Amino acid sequence: MNPGPLGFLPLWALCLATIAVGFLSVEVGYRLGILRRRRLEPEKESSVGVMAAATLGLLAFTLAFTFGLAADQFDARQRFILDEANAIRTSHLRSAFLPEPQRSTIRGILRKYLEARLEAAQPGKVELVASRHLHARLWAEAVAAVQNAPNSVLAGLFIESLNEVIDLHTKRVQVTLRSRIPGVIWATLYFVTCFAMACIGYHEGLTSRQRSPALVVVVLAFSAVIYLIADLDRPQEGLFNVSQQAMVDLRNLLDETSR
């Protein structure tokens, strides 16, 4: 499993660290602004304000870009769950074309495979050995069925659906456990955040003798967006957990049809 460049920090710690970095950047910029105002010729407030507005716009763009990446990955996880549930159901239905004893054996393995996929989707679970072992068993039974009827078109349809099940497993593993926002994007995001917050503080130091309470709101707002991005980037942690309802509904359906 790829935890990502910030995976060593739990989400709550990442949130607190982001807030602390934001306030520290504002404070550094504010003190630099005060020094500039006291020791050197005052800068034009309008030019500094334009610079602060430009950096905030750049930060907003960077946040939107990164949020889009995380949201696309979240949507892909949801889509692959539905696709995998449909593929397992199709394989279960097409297994009716196979002769006994392969038909009953394959249906039993598919039921175990569904349970294994639901178990692997639980928070903190990254076990993939069970799924791969069941892939091997399913393929062995499919090979046995084809050897008994090598020219069967119906057996070929089942093989096609079983291939789709295995392929979707690989896709879900990739998008769930290995696809993360690259470290260079996180580094750029935090660099732009620090620079933007420092510019705001610098402008405040030039134009005011005390910090505005609005600075707190700005830092907390941007920190909240960064927290949401990090949450979306971690599929098995935080508030945004992909629903497994399609797989649960399929399990209930298989239980009903097996009675």
Steps between C-alpha positions, in 0.01 A plus 500: 500500500622847406417733794596809304759764591299614804372157600716488812275766656145420609242738357444685827874560538523614138217746559664645810836521323341683206333752731827552688693553175237748384510707819881487509519628142259783579702592809829504310349717229341732755828558683682564174235754411544677832878511453456638151265768622725610787849489350460570130292715275141384502393298201191585307214315657329451165795311348531275805126439495516398135783258581304347788191465282704337223654244737157420644372444148795270428427310822134465405599363159744252655236385748243457223745299289598272789140460615407396147764227501378364834134518394573313175666221696204485738257474205715225345485298823120524503474404134727197534300368795183503291682348202648225715163416655348473151789285377469258793125474445549436127752226575260345750218501245715364216631223721159338442629408153773283650461131580510357847699483720669818373176700514441453873869531585541826310189651651627413847838657425336813360302533824823476702667745264223753557547470875876542458452818296266645763746411775791662312299822465471548876700790650858400570477177296750447219495119477510388136633145534154349550364663184795384291471148638132493403590627152724198456227262617241658272731481200587137572132406509436698181784317324356167611158598365645604163703180472178302537339703218782665301272632222227635726403861423316521831813406692681771307246756619568399858878529447445852364305608807755338733777693326308818569478412871876454523574814298272713718674371811828633363342835416347535846829417669675760286257783559434419866838405641762638261367811328574806710553869436873528411737644756608781268140626488474491879830687527382763252168535677662563839760733351231713334294491822791622711585771246139620474450510876831687542391755239174557685688545827750734331221717365337504843829605663535792257146629533394421856643521848323185617404171344152475357276215624423435134845341469383216723204435271720501188751254647230266629310509172799406286608238755153344485525464121844339527357260761220401261754433225706279732183321612397427140852372432470237775222253409515298823530787745303811589152621409481406132464123492385349173171318542511122458121479468514352149707207630278462807188493280660234281582288806138524614381406151727195486379395844140521384555306176694224679210416732 
